[in-house]
Amino acid sequence: MAKPVTPLLAADAIIELIDQPGRPIVLIERLNPPFGWAIPGGFVDLGESIEQAAIREAREEVTLDIRLIALLGLYSQPGRDPRGSTASAVYVAEASGWPQAADDAKSITVVTLDALPEPLAFDHAMILADYRIFRETGQTAPLR
């Protein structure tokens, strides 16, 4: 049997800074295409869980040790990533301290949902809209 061709698997974390007023979130400015602002995250490596990948990527990109608190949703719409077919598990996480841009993050910003930078990369505008609902109601993302 031939090995199936499947989407790449990614893990992202919307990081709330719990030691800052209003629990603002961390976004990265992407160093590599596609450019724009994004939720920290990246591809899952062989031998690690999706949760481990989200924690590793946060440490690599924004130098924060995070604690995952919820799975916001799974995002797998074809075309969501111009580099190819990708499915992403997006977590809500919390951290203390101040992030620093590292790895493939050109820079970082700490923002509230009312002051999001533009442009947002990938489908992150939709994900952050789902996150807004999560913050207001505790409901995770709808199935799409």
N, CA, C and O atoms as CSV, one atom per row, in Angstrom:
chain,resi,resn,atom,element,x,y,z
A,1,MET,N,N,0.841,-1.178,0.000
A,1,MET,CA,C,0.000,0.000,0.000
A,1,MET,C,C,0.889,1.246,0.000
A,1,MET,O,O,1.859,1.332,0.753
A,2,ALA,N,N,0.546,2.189,-0.843
A,2,ALA,CA,C,1.311,3.431,-0.932
A,2,ALA,C,C,1.033,4.307,0.288
A,2,ALA,O,O,-0.076,4.335,0.822
A,3,LYS,N,N,2.073,5.017,0.709
A,3,LYS,CA,C,1.914,5.940,1.827
A,3,LYS,C,C,1.015,7.091,1.379
A,3,LYS,O,O,1.243,7.665,0.313
A,4,PRO,N,N,-0.012,7.443,2.180
A,4,PRO,CA,C,-0.914,8.520,1.764
A,4,PRO,C,C,-0.215,9.878,1.805
A,4,PRO,O,O,0.693,10.103,2.605
A,5,VAL,N,N,-0.656,10.765,0.933
A,5,VAL,CA,C,-0.179,12.136,0.936
A,5,VAL,C,C,-1.179,12.927,1.771
A,5,VAL,O,O,-2.358,13.009,1.425
A,6,THR,N,N,-0.709,13.505,2.865
A,6,THR,CA,C,-1.602,14.179,3.801
A,6,THR,C,C,-1.088,15.587,4.105
A,6,THR,O,O,0.060,15.909,3.801
A,7,PRO,N,N,-1.943,16.429,4.707
A,7,PRO,CA,C,-1.490,17.772,5.098
A,7,PRO,C,C,-0.408,17.697,6.163
A,7,PRO,O,O,-0.324,16.726,6.915
A,8,LEU,N,N,0.413,18.732,6.217
A,8,LEU,CA,C,1.367,18.865,7.307
A,8,LEU,C,C,0.604,19.252,8.567
A,8,LEU,O,O,-0.446,19.890,8.484
A,9,LEU,N,N,1.116,18.875,9.720
A,9,LEU,CA,C,0.463,19.140,10.994
A,9,LEU,C,C,1.228,20.228,11.744
A,9,LEU,O,O,2.448,20.158,11.891
A,10,ALA,N,N,0.494,21.228,12.212
A,10,ALA,CA,C,1.091,22.342,12.945
A,10,ALA,C,C,0.401,22.515,14.288
A,10,ALA,O,O,-0.699,22.010,14.511
A,11,ALA,N,N,1.069,23.236,15.174
A,11,ALA,CA,C,0.517,23.570,16.491
A,11,ALA,C,C,0.795,25.040,16.756
A,11,ALA,O,O,1.925,25.505,16.604
A,12,ASP,N,N,-0.240,25.766,17.152
A,12,ASP,CA,C,-0.124,27.189,17.452
A,12,ASP,C,C,-0.642,27.436,18.861
A,12,ASP,O,O,-1.458,26.669,19.373
A,13,ALA,N,N,-0.162,28.519,19.493
A,13,ALA,CA,C,-0.616,28.859,20.838
A,13,ALA,C,C,-0.899,30.356,20.936
A,13,ALA,O,O,-0.023,31.190,20.709
A,14,ILE,N,N,-2.135,30.668,21.277
A,14,ILE,CA,C,-2.499,32.049,21.601
A,14,ILE,C,C,-2.075,32.235,23.057
A,14,ILE,O,O,-2.693,31.684,23.968
A,15,ILE,N,N,-1.021,33.012,23.265
A,15,ILE,CA,C,-0.393,33.131,24.575
A,15,ILE,C,C,-0.914,34.371,25.290
A,15,ILE,O,O,-0.693,35.499,24.849
A,16,GLU,N,N,-1.609,34.144,26.398
A,16,GLU,CA,C,-2.073,35.231,27.256
A,16,GLU,C,C,-0.997,35.511,28.293
A,16,GLU,O,O,-0.515,34.595,28.960
A,17,LEU,N,N,-0.624,36.768,28.426
A,17,LEU,CA,C,0.351,37.148,29.445
A,17,LEU,C,C,-0.400,37.453,30.732
A,17,LEU,O,O,-0.986,38.524,30.891
A,18,ILE,N,N,-0.371,36.486,31.649
A,18,ILE,CA,C,-1.217,36.567,32.841
A,18,ILE,C,C,-0.712,37.568,33.876
A,18,ILE,O,O,-1.437,37.908,34.811
A,19,ASP,N,N,0.525,38.043,33.718
A,19,ASP,CA,C,1.042,39.031,34.661
A,19,ASP,C,C,0.924,40.453,34.119
A,19,ASP,O,O,1.498,41.385,34.683
A,20,GLN,N,N,0.180,40.621,33.025
A,20,GLN,CA,C,-0.055,41.940,32.445
A,20,GLN,C,C,-1.547,42.276,32.538
A,20,GLN,O,O,-2.380,41.377,32.413
A,21,PRO,N,N,-1.900,43.532,32.752
A,21,PRO,CA,C,-3.311,43.917,32.849
A,21,PRO,C,C,-4.079,43.539,31.582
A,21,PRO,O,O,-3.616,43.796,30.470
A,22,GLY,N,N,-5.249,42.931,31.751
A,22,GLY,CA,C,-6.097,42.562,30.627
A,22,GLY,C,C,-5.693,41.300,29.896
A,22,GLY,O,O,-6.336,40.926,28.915
A,23,ARG,N,N,-4.648,40.637,30.347
A,23,ARG,CA,C,-4.166,39.401,29.709
A,23,ARG,C,C,-3.963,39.580,28.197
A,23,ARG,O,O,-4.576,38.861,27.408
A,24,PRO,N,N,-3.112,40.527,27.786
A,24,PRO,CA,C,-2.869,40.699,26.348
A,24,PRO,C,C,-2.219,39.443,25.763
A,24,PRO,O,O,-1.734,38.582,26.497
A,25,ILE,N,N,-2.219,39.355,24.446
A,25,ILE,CA,C,-1.660,38.189,23.758
A,25,ILE,C,C,-0.407,38.569,22.975
A,25,ILE,O,O,-0.158,39.740,22.687
A,26,VAL,N,N,0.362,37.553,22.644
A,26,VAL,CA,C,1.623,37.716,21.925
A,26,VAL,C,C,1.419,37.314,20.471
A,26,VAL,O,O,0.899,36.236,20.186
A,27,LEU,N,N,1.827,38.177,19.562
A,27,LEU,CA,C,1.862,37.850,18.133
A,27,LEU,C,C,3.279,38.057,17.625
A,27,LEU,O,O,4.032,38.879,18.148
A,28,ILE,N,N,3.627,37.292,16.592
A,28,ILE,CA,C,4.948,37.449,15.975
A,28,ILE,C,C,4.790,38.061,14.597
A,28,ILE,O,O,3.790,37.842,13.914
A,29,GLU,N,N,5.788,38.827,14.201
A,29,GLU,CA,C,5.894,39.258,12.809
A,29,GLU,C,C,6.777,38.224,12.128
A,29,GLU,O,O,7.912,37.998,12.546
A,30,ARG,N,N,6.254,37.596,11.078
A,30,ARG,CA,C,6.966,36.490,10.431
A,30,ARG,C,C,8.203,36.992,9.686
A,30,ARG,O,O,8.154,37.981,8.955
A,31,LEU,N,N,9.298,36.288,9.890
A,31,LEU,CA,C,10.546,36.591,9.208
A,31,LEU,C,C,10.531,36.050,7.778
A,31,LEU,O,O,11.154,36.620,6.883
A,32,ASN,N,N,9.806,34.936,7.574
A,32,ASN,CA,C,9.779,34.259,6.277
A,32,ASN,C,C,8.375,34.298,5.686
A,32,ASN,O,O,7.392,34.459,6.409
A,33,PRO,N,N,8.288,34.146,4.343
A,33,PRO,CA,C,6.955,34.143,3.721
A,33,PRO,C,C,6.108,32.980,4.221
A,33,PRO,O,O,6.651,31.915,4.515
A,34,PRO,N,N,4.822,33.150,4.322
A,34,PRO,CA,C,4.084,34.387,4.040
A,34,PRO,C,C,4.259,35.393,5.178
A,34,PRO,O,O,4.185,35.042,6.355
A,35,PHE,N,N,4.493,36.646,4.801
A,35,PHE,CA,C,4.754,37.690,5.777
A,35,PHE,C,C,3.459,38.133,6.444
A,35,PHE,O,O,2.365,37.848,5.958
A,36,GLY,N,N,3.598,38.821,7.541
A,36,GLY,CA,C,2.467,39.323,8.294
A,36,GLY,C,C,2.610,38.933,9.752
A,36,GLY,O,O,3.616,38.351,10.159
A,37,TRP,N,N,1.586,39.263,10.535
A,37,TRP,CA,C,1.541,38.955,11.956
A,37,TRP,C,C,0.846,37.626,12.167
A,37,TRP,O,O,-0.122,37.309,11.475
A,38,ALA,N,N,1.334,36.850,13.114
A,38,ALA,CA,C,0.817,35.499,13.294
A,38,ALA,C,C,0.843,35.080,14.757
A,38,ALA,O,O,1.578,35.632,15.575
A,39,ILE,N,N,0.025,34.096,15.052
A,39,ILE,CA,C,0.040,33.420,16.345
A,39,ILE,C,C,1.306,32.562,16.375
A,39,ILE,O,O,1.589,31.875,15.393
A,40,PRO,N,N,2.067,32.575,17.450
A,40,PRO,CA,C,3.266,31.737,17.499
A,40,PRO,C,C,2.926,30.250,17.311
A,40,PRO,O,O,1.959,29.739,17.877
A,41,GLY,N,N,3.731,29.591,16.519
A,41,GLY,CA,C,3.512,28.171,16.291
A,41,GLY,C,C,4.375,27.654,15.167
A,41,GLY,O,O,5.206,28.370,14.609
A,42,GLY,N,N,4.158,26.386,14.846
A,42,GLY,CA,C,4.927,25.777,13.777
A,42,GLY,C,C,4.610,24.305,13.643
A,42,GLY,O,O,3.673,23.793,14.254
A,43,PHE,N,N,5.394,23.644,12.846
A,43,PHE,CA,C,5.130,22.249,12.509
A,43,PHE,C,C,5.520,21.290,13.633
A,43,PHE,O,O,6.479,21.520,14.370
A,44,VAL,N,N,4.759,20.228,13.739
A,44,VAL,CA,C,5.017,19.171,14.712
A,44,VAL,C,C,6.162,18.305,14.186
A,44,VAL,O,O,6.147,17.873,13.034
A,45,ASP,N,N,7.146,18.060,15.036
A,45,ASP,CA,C,8.266,17.202,14.669
A,45,ASP,C,C,7.904,15.737,14.908
A,45,ASP,O,O,7.065,15.424,15.753
A,46,LEU,N,N,8.544,14.849,14.158
A,46,LEU,CA,C,8.365,13.424,14.410
A,46,LEU,C,C,8.787,13.115,15.840
A,46,LEU,O,O,9.812,13.605,16.314
A,47,GLY,N,N,7.999,12.309,16.515
A,47,GLY,CA,C,8.334,11.896,17.869
A,47,GLY,C,C,7.822,12.812,18.957
A,47,GLY,O,O,8.077,12.553,20.133
A,48,GLU,N,N,7.104,13.881,18.612
A,48,GLU,CA,C,6.539,14.737,19.642
A,48,GLU,C,C,5.032,14.842,19.474
A,48,GLU,O,O,4.506,14.684,18.372
A,49,SER,N,N,4.351,15.108,20.565
A,49,SER,CA,C,2.911,15.306,20.505
A,49,SER,C,C,2.615,16.713,19.992
A,49,SER,O,O,3.502,17.565,19.943
A,50,ILE,N,N,1.382,16.941,19.616
A,50,ILE,CA,C,0.987,18.273,19.158
A,50,ILE,C,C,1.165,19.275,20.303
A,50,ILE,O,O,1.621,20.397,20.084
A,51,GLU,N,N,0.804,18.867,21.518
A,51,GLU,CA,C,0.961,19.742,22.673
A,51,GLU,C,C,2.428,20.082,22.917
A,51,GLU,O,O,2.763,21.232,23.201
A,52,GLN,N,N,3.292,19.092,22.806
A,52,GLN,CA,C,4.729,19.345,22.976
A,52,GLN,C,C,5.233,20.315,21.909
A,52,GLN,O,O,6.082,21.161,22.188
A,53,ALA,N,N,4.713,20.193,20.693
A,53,ALA,CA,C,5.130,21.088,19.613
A,53,ALA,C,C,4.711,22.523,19.909
A,53,ALA,O,O,5.490,23.448,19.678
A,54,ALA,N,N,3.501,22.726,20.415
A,54,ALA,CA,C,3.033,24.080,20.741
A,54,ALA,C,C,3.931,24.706,21.806
A,54,ALA,O,O,4.293,25.879,21.705
A,55,ILE,N,N,4.289,23.930,22.820
A,55,ILE,CA,C,5.149,24.422,23.899
A,55,ILE,C,C,6.553,24.724,23.364
A,55,ILE,O,O,7.132,25.760,23.691
A,56,ARG,N,N,7.095,23.828,22.549
A,56,ARG,CA,C,8.432,24.028,21.973
A,56,ARG,C,C,8.459,25.262,21.081
A,56,ARG,O,O,9.370,26.083,21.181
A,57,GLU,N,N,7.464,25.393,20.211
A,57,GLU,CA,C,7.434,26.530,19.287
A,57,GLU,C,C,7.343,27.860,20.034
A,57,GLU,O,O,7.975,28.837,19.631
A,58,ALA,N,N,6.564,27.909,21.115
A,58,ALA,CA,C,6.480,29.143,21.906
A,58,ALA,C,C,7.850,29.487,22.493
A,58,ALA,O,O,8.269,30.644,22.474
A,59,ARG,N,N,8.526,28.492,23.004
A,59,ARG,CA,C,9.858,28.724,23.578
A,59,ARG,C,C,10.826,29.193,22.486
A,59,ARG,O,O,11.613,30.113,22.707
A,60,GLU,N,N,10.769,28.559,21.308
A,60,GLU,CA,C,11.693,28.915,20.224
A,60,GLU,C,C,11.403,30.290,19.646
A,60,GLU,O,O,12.336,31.039,19.357
A,61,GLU,N,N,10.140,30.642,19.472
A,61,GLU,CA,C,9.795,31.880,18.761
A,61,GLU,C,C,9.697,33.100,19.661
A,61,GLU,O,O,10.053,34.201,19.240
A,62,VAL,N,N,9.218,32.931,20.902
A,62,VAL,CA,C,9.008,34.102,21.763
A,62,VAL,C,C,9.646,33.948,23.143
A,62,VAL,O,O,9.404,34.765,24.031
A,63,THR,N,N,10.445,32.927,23.324
A,63,THR,CA,C,11.234,32.668,24.545
A,63,THR,C,C,10.392,32.583,25.812
A,63,THR,O,O,10.859,32.958,26.887
A,64,LEU,N,N,9.167,32.099,25.705
A,64,LEU,CA,C,8.302,31.949,26.869
A,64,LEU,C,C,8.017,30.482,27.140
A,64,LEU,O,O,7.840,29.689,26.214
A,65,ASP,N,N,7.976,30.133,28.408
A,65,ASP,CA,C,7.504,28.821,28.822
A,65,ASP,C,C,6.004,28.964,29.075
A,65,ASP,O,O,5.586,29.731,29.942
A,66,ILE,N,N,5.206,28.228,28.319
A,66,ILE,CA,C,3.759,28.384,28.380
A,66,ILE,C,C,3.110,27.188,29.053
A,66,ILE,O,O,3.689,26.106,29.150
A,67,ARG,N,N,1.889,27.421,29.514
A,67,ARG,CA,C,1.032,26.350,30.027
A,67,ARG,C,C,-0.223,26.337,29.180
A,67,ARG,O,O,-0.960,27.322,29.138
A,68,LEU,N,N,-0.470,25.221,28.502
A,68,LEU,CA,C,-1.664,25.093,27.678
A,68,LEU,C,C,-2.875,24.972,28.588
A,68,LEU,O,O,-2.864,24.201,29.547
A,69,ILE,N,N,-3.938,25.750,28.279
A,69,ILE,CA,C,-5.136,25.690,29.118
A,69,ILE,C,C,-6.366,25.194,28.375
A,69,ILE,O,O,-7.324,24.743,29.004
A,70,ALA,N,N,-6.358,25.268,27.040
A,70,ALA,CA,C,-7.518,24.789,26.280
A,70,ALA,C,C,-7.130,24.591,24.825
A,70,ALA,O,O,-6.238,25.260,24.303
A,71,LEU,N,N,-7.816,23.661,24.184
A,71,LEU,CA,C,-7.723,23.515,22.737
A,71,LEU,C,C,-8.825,24.390,22.149
A,71,LEU,O,O,-10.009,24.086,22.293
A,72,LEU,N,N,-8.434,25.475,21.487
A,72,LEU,CA,C,-9.427,26.367,20.894
A,72,LEU,C,C,-10.130,25.686,19.733
A,72,LEU,O,O,-11.356,25.724,19.632
A,73,GLY,N,N,-9.341,25.056,18.846
A,73,GLY,CA,C,-9.947,24.386,17.706
A,73,GLY,C,C,-8.911,23.830,16.753
A,73,GLY,O,O,-7.707,24.037,16.907
A,74,LEU,N,N,-9.420,23.118,15.765
A,74,LEU,CA,C,-8.596,22.563,14.693
A,74,LEU,C,C,-8.951,23.301,13.410
A,74,LEU,O,O,-10.126,23.486,13.091
A,75,TYR,N,N,-7.934,23.715,12.688
A,75,TYR,CA,C,-8.123,24.512,11.481
A,75,TYR,C,C,-7.440,23.790,10.325
A,75,TYR,O,O,-6.230,23.564,10.356
A,76,SER,N,N,-8.211,23.433,9.313
A,76,SER,CA,C,-7.659,22.608,8.240
A,76,SER,C,C,-8.223,22.961,6.869
A,76,SER,O,O,-8.105,22.173,5.931
A,77,GLN,N,N,-8.826,24.124,6.744
A,77,GLN,CA,C,-9.407,24.531,5.469
A,77,GLN,C,C,-8.326,24.522,4.382
A,77,GLN,O,O,-7.283,25.157,4.540
A,78,PRO,N,N,-8.576,23.801,3.276
A,78,PRO,CA,C,-7.592,23.854,2.184
A,78,PRO,C,C,-7.360,25.307,1.757
A,78,PRO,O,O,-8.299,26.097,1.654
A,79,GLY,N,N,-6.112,25.633,1.518
A,79,GLY,CA,C,-5.771,26.988,1.101
A,79,GLY,C,C,-5.464,27.929,2.252
A,79,GLY,O,O,-5.139,29.093,2.017
A,80,ARG,N,N,-5.557,27.457,3.499
A,80,ARG,CA,C,-5.297,28.348,4.643
A,80,ARG,C,C,-3.823,28.739,4.738
A,80,ARG,O,O,-3.482,29.747,5.357
A,81,ASP,N,N,-2.956,27.944,4.126
A,81,ASP,CA,C,-1.527,28.218,4.131
A,81,ASP,C,C,-1.049,28.209,2.682
A,81,ASP,O,O,-1.122,27.173,2.022
A,82,PRO,N,N,-0.561,29.344,2.170
A,82,PRO,CA,C,-0.129,29.385,0.764
A,82,PRO,C,C,1.057,28.484,0.447
A,82,PRO,O,O,1.352,28.253,-0.725
A,83,ARG,N,N,1.740,27.972,1.463
A,83,ARG,CA,C,2.885,27.088,1.230
A,83,ARG,C,C,2.466,25.660,0.947
A,83,ARG,O,O,3.269,24.861,0.465
A,84,GLY,N,N,1.200,25.323,1.245
A,84,GLY,CA,C,0.718,23.968,1.016
A,84,GLY,C,C,-0.335,23.596,2.043
A,84,GLY,O,O,-0.648,24.381,2.938
A,85,SER,N,N,-0.874,22.405,1.910
A,85,SER,CA,C,-1.955,21.941,2.767
A,85,SER,C,C,-1.449,21.728,4.196
A,85,SER,O,O,-0.499,20.980,4.428
A,86,THR,N,N,-2.103,22.402,5.149
A,86,THR,CA,C,-1.687,22.357,6.545
A,86,THR,C,C,-2.908,22.267,7.449
A,86,THR,O,O,-3.906,22.951,7.223
A,87,ALA,N,N,-2.831,21.436,8.456
A,87,ALA,CA,C,-3.839,21.385,9.514
A,87,ALA,C,C,-3.162,21.852,10.799
A,87,ALA,O,O,-2.035,21.457,11.096
A,88,SER,N,N,-3.866,22.703,11.563
A,88,SER,CA,C,-3.263,23.247,12.771
A,88,SER,C,C,-4.184,23.090,13.971
A,88,SER,O,O,-5.376,23.391,13.905
A,89,ALA,N,N,-3.604,22.613,15.072
A,89,ALA,CA,C,-4.283,22.607,16.365
A,89,ALA,C,C,-3.893,23.916,17.047
A,89,ALA,O,O,-2.710,24.212,17.219
A,90,VAL,N,N,-4.910,24.699,17.433
A,90,VAL,CA,C,-4.649,25.996,18.062
A,90,VAL,C,C,-5.071,25.922,19.526
A,90,VAL,O,O,-6.221,25.618,19.844
A,91,TYR,N,N,-4.126,26.204,20.400
A,91,TYR,CA,C,-4.341,26.157,21.833
A,91,TYR,C,C,-4.406,27.563,22.410
A,91,TYR,O,O,-3.851,28.506,21.845
A,92,VAL,N,N,-5.084,27.692,23.532
A,92,VAL,CA,C,-4.995,28.883,24.363
A,92,VAL,C,C,-4.012,28.526,25.463
A,92,VAL,O,O,-4.093,27.458,26.069
A,93,ALA,N,N,-3.077,29.443,25.711
A,93,ALA,CA,C,-2.024,29.187,26.694
A,93,ALA,C,C,-1.820,30.424,27.546
A,93,ALA,O,O,-2.283,31.516,27.215
A,94,GLU,N,N,-1.112,30.227,28.655
A,94,GLU,CA,C,-0.772,31.372,29.481
A,94,GLU,C,C,0.702,31.307,29.842
A,94,GLU,O,O,1.320,30.243,29.895
A,95,ALA,N,N,1.241,32.513,30.090
A,95,ALA,CA,C,2.654,32.627,30.447
A,95,ALA,C,C,2.853,33.898,31.252
A,95,ALA,O,O,2.031,34.814,31.222
A,96,SER,N,N,3.959,33.929,31.967
A,96,SER,CA,C,4.395,35.128,32.669
A,96,SER,C,C,5.711,35.562,32.056
A,96,SER,O,O,6.411,34.768,31.428
A,97,GLY,N,N,6.037,36.824,32.243
A,97,GLY,CA,C,7.291,37.338,31.704
A,97,GLY,C,C,7.046,38.130,30.439
A,97,GLY,O,O,5.906,38.369,30.040
A,98,TRP,N,N,8.142,38.532,29.816
A,98,TRP,CA,C,8.038,39.344,28.613
A,98,TRP,C,C,8.670,38.590,27.447
A,98,TRP,O,O,9.812,38.140,27.544
A,99,PRO,N,N,7.927,38.448,26.337
A,99,PRO,CA,C,8.443,37.697,25.192
A,99,PRO,C,C,9.558,38.442,24.469
A,99,PRO,O,O,9.673,39.665,24.546
A,100,GLN,N,N,10.367,37.668,23.770
A,100,GLN,CA,C,11.420,38.210,22.924
A,100,GLN,C,C,11.376,37.469,21.594
A,100,GLN,O,O,11.186,36.253,21.563
A,101,ALA,N,N,11.549,38.192,20.509
A,101,ALA,CA,C,11.551,37.573,19.187
A,101,ALA,C,C,12.790,36.705,19.032
A,101,ALA,O,O,13.903,37.132,19.339
A,102,ALA,N,N,12.587,35.480,18.551
A,102,ALA,CA,C,13.688,34.549,18.331
A,102,ALA,C,C,13.313,33.630,17.174
A,102,ALA,O,O,12.195,33.702,16.664
A,103,ASP,N,N,14.223,32.781,16.763
A,103,ASP,CA,C,14.001,31.792,15.710
A,103,ASP,C,C,13.511,32.489,14.441
A,103,ASP,O,O,14.215,33.345,13.905
A,104,ASP,N,N,12.318,32.142,13.949
A,104,ASP,CA,C,11.829,32.757,12.708
A,104,ASP,C,C,10.819,33.873,12.962
A,104,ASP,O,O,10.003,34.180,12.093
A,105,ALA,N,N,10.869,34.483,14.150
A,105,ALA,CA,C,10.061,35.661,14.451
A,105,ALA,C,C,10.927,36.901,14.225
A,105,ALA,O,O,11.953,37.074,14.884
A,106,LYS,N,N,10.515,37.754,13.302
A,106,LYS,CA,C,11.252,38.992,13.030
A,106,LYS,C,C,11.117,39.951,14.210
A,106,LYS,O,O,12.084,40.597,14.613
A,107,SER,N,N,9.912,40.033,14.754
A,107,SER,CA,C,9.649,40.858,15.924
A,107,SER,C,C,8.394,40.322,16.611
A,107,SER,O,O,7.719,39.432,16.096
A,108,ILE,N,N,8.101,40.874,17.769
A,108,ILE,CA,C,6.888,40.480,18.489
A,108,ILE,C,C,6.110,41.733,18.846
A,108,ILE,O,O,6.648,42.840,18.877
A,109,THR,N,N,4.828,41.526,19.113
A,109,THR,CA,C,4.008,42.577,19.686
A,109,THR,C,C,3.109,41.938,20.730
A,109,THR,O,O,2.720,40.776,20.614
A,110,VAL,N,N,2.790,42.713,21.744
A,110,VAL,CA,C,1.870,42.290,22.789
A,110,VAL,C,C,0.665,43.201,22.664
A,110,VAL,O,O,0.778,44.417,22.816
A,111,VAL,N,N,-0.503,42.605,22.383
A,111,VAL,CA,C,-1.679,43.398,22.031
A,111,VAL,C,C,-2.938,42.874,22.706
A,111,VAL,O,O,-2.995,41.742,23.187
A,112,THR,N,N,-3.936,43.735,22.722
A,112,THR,CA,C,-5.282,43.314,23.077
A,112,THR,C,C,-6.019,42.991,21.780
A,112,THR,O,O,-5.561,43.342,20.692
A,113,LEU,N,N,-7.141,42.334,21.903
A,113,LEU,CA,C,-7.916,41.972,20.714
A,113,LEU,C,C,-8.474,43.196,20.001
A,113,LEU,O,O,-8.858,43.107,18.835
A,114,ASP,N,N,-8.523,44.324,20.678
A,114,ASP,CA,C,-9.027,45.552,20.054
A,114,ASP,C,C,-7.945,46.329,19.326
A,114,ASP,O,O,-8.227,47.384,18.758
A,115,ALA,N,N,-6.724,45.837,19.331
A,115,ALA,CA,C,-5.617,46.559,18.705
A,115,ALA,C,C,-4.730,45.615,17.904
A,115,ALA,O,O,-3.505,45.703,17.984
A,116,LEU,N,N,-5.332,44.714,17.134
A,116,LEU,CA,C,-4.556,43.737,16.363
A,116,LEU,C,C,-3.825,44.425,15.213
A,116,LEU,O,O,-4.391,45.295,14.551
A,117,PRO,N,N,-2.571,44.040,14.972
A,117,PRO,CA,C,-1.817,44.604,13.850
A,117,PRO,C,C,-2.302,44.008,12.539
A,117,PRO,O,O,-3.011,43.002,12.518
A,118,GLU,N,N,-1.911,44.639,11.461
A,118,GLU,CA,C,-2.234,44.132,10.123
A,118,GLU,C,C,-0.976,44.145,9.291
A,118,GLU,O,O,-0.078,44.951,9.534
A,119,PRO,N,N,-0.897,43.255,8.304
A,119,PRO,CA,C,-1.865,42.196,8.021
A,119,PRO,C,C,-1.610,40.972,8.905
A,119,PRO,O,O,-0.489,40.724,9.347
A,120,LEU,N,N,-2.674,40.224,9.147
A,120,LEU,CA,C,-2.542,38.940,9.840
A,120,LEU,C,C,-2.293,37.859,8.794
A,120,LEU,O,O,-2.917,37.865,7.733
A,121,ALA,N,N,-1.391,36.939,9.085
A,121,ALA,CA,C,-1.039,35.866,8.153
A,121,ALA,C,C,-2.053,34.725,8.233
A,121,ALA,O,O,-2.824,34.617,9.187
A,122,PHE,N,N,-2.027,33.894,7.218
A,122,PHE,CA,C,-2.830,32.672,7.159
A,122,PHE,C,C,-4.307,32.998,7.426
A,122,PHE,O,O,-4.829,33.986,6.910
A,123,ASP,N,N,-4.974,32.170,8.229
A,123,ASP,CA,C,-6.368,32.393,8.616
A,123,ASP,C,C,-6.446,32.890,10.057
A,123,ASP,O,O,-7.428,32.641,10.755
A,124,HIS,N,N,-5.405,33.594,10.494
A,124,HIS,CA,C,-5.322,33.980,11.894
A,124,HIS,C,C,-6.342,35.034,12.291
A,124,HIS,O,O,-6.640,35.164,13.478
A,125,ALA,N,N,-6.893,35.796,11.344
A,125,ALA,CA,C,-7.986,36.720,11.692
A,125,ALA,C,C,-9.206,35.914,12.154
A,125,ALA,O,O,-9.845,36.272,13.143
A,126,MET,N,N,-9.527,34.839,11.450
A,126,MET,CA,C,-10.653,33.988,11.843
A,126,MET,C,C,-10.366,33.305,13.185
A,126,MET,O,O,-11.247,33.231,14.043
A,127,ILE,N,N,-9.153,32.814,13.367
A,127,ILE,CA,C,-8.798,32.145,14.616
A,127,ILE,C,C,-8.915,33.120,15.785
A,127,ILE,O,O,-9.437,32.764,16.842
A,128,LEU,N,N,-8.433,34.345,15.599
A,128,LEU,CA,C,-8.515,35.319,16.683
A,128,LEU,C,C,-9.954,35.763,16.936
A,128,LEU,O,O,-10.291,36.137,18.060
A,129,ALA,N,N,-10.805,35.730,15.916
A,129,ALA,CA,C,-12.233,35.985,16.132
A,129,ALA,C,C,-12.836,34.858,16.970
A,129,ALA,O,O,-13.657,35.113,17.851
A,130,ASP,N,N,-12.437,33.620,16.702
A,130,ASP,CA,C,-12.893,32.488,17.518
A,130,ASP,C,C,-12.382,32.631,18.954
A,130,ASP,O,O,-13.097,32.323,19.907
A,131,TYR,N,N,-11.147,33.096,19.098
A,131,TYR,CA,C,-10.569,33.290,20.424
A,131,TYR,C,C,-11.333,34.369,21.202
A,131,TYR,O,O,-11.537,34.237,22.409
A,132,ARG,N,N,-11.752,35.426,20.518
A,132,ARG,CA,C,-12.539,36.478,21.169
A,132,ARG,C,C,-13.811,35.876,21.779
A,132,ARG,O,O,-14.179,36.198,22.909
A,133,ILE,N,N,-14.475,35.001,21.021
A,133,ILE,CA,C,-15.682,34.336,21.527
A,133,ILE,C,C,-15.335,33.447,22.715
A,133,ILE,O,O,-16.078,33.395,23.695
A,134,PHE,N,N,-14.204,32.749,22.628
A,134,PHE,CA,C,-13.756,31.915,23.748
A,134,PHE,C,C,-13.555,32.757,25.003
A,134,PHE,O,O,-13.981,32.365,26.089
A,135,ARG,N,N,-12.910,33.911,24.859
A,135,ARG,CA,C,-12.670,34.780,26.021
A,135,ARG,C,C,-13.980,35.287,26.616
A,135,ARG,O,O,-14.104,35.427,27.833
A,136,GLU,N,N,-14.958,35.561,25.751
A,136,GLU,CA,C,-16.232,36.123,26.218
A,136,GLU,C,C,-17.178,35.064,26.797
A,136,GLU,O,O,-17.930,35.338,27.732
A,137,THR,N,N,-17.130,33.836,26.225
A,137,THR,CA,C,-18.147,32.836,26.581
A,137,THR,C,C,-17.586,31.512,27.094
A,137,THR,O,O,-18.313,30.733,27.711
A,138,GLY,N,N,-16.308,31.249,26.848
A,138,GLY,CA,C,-15.724,29.974,27.192
A,138,GLY,C,C,-15.972,28.903,26.132
A,138,GLY,O,O,-15.551,27.759,26.304
A,139,GLN,N,N,-16.647,29.256,25.044
A,139,GLN,CA,C,-16.934,28.286,23.976
A,139,GLN,C,C,-15.743,28.185,23.034
A,139,GLN,O,O,-15.163,29.191,22.627
A,140,THR,N,N,-15.395,26.955,22.700
A,140,THR,CA,C,-14.332,26.721,21.741
A,140,THR,C,C,-14.845,26.966,20.325
A,140,THR,O,O,-16.030,27.223,20.115
A,141,ALA,N,N,-13.939,26.883,19.367
A,141,ALA,CA,C,-14.278,27.188,17.980
A,141,ALA,C,C,-15.328,26.224,17.429
A,141,ALA,O,O,-15.352,25.048,17.790
A,142,PRO,N,N,-16.192,26.733,16.555
A,142,PRO,CA,C,-17.168,25.838,15.934
A,142,PRO,C,C,-16.500,24.883,14.956
A,142,PRO,O,O,-15.422,25.163,14.433
A,143,LEU,N,N,-17.150,23.763,14.718
A,143,LEU,CA,C,-16.654,22.852,13.683
A,143,LEU,C,C,-16.919,23.501,12.335
A,143,LEU,O,O,-17.997,24.043,12.091
A,144,ARG,N,N,-15.938,23.438,11.481
A,144,ARG,CA,C,-16.111,24.060,10.153
A,144,ARG,C,C,-16.001,23.002,9.086
A,144,ARG,O,O,-16.115,23.308,7.899
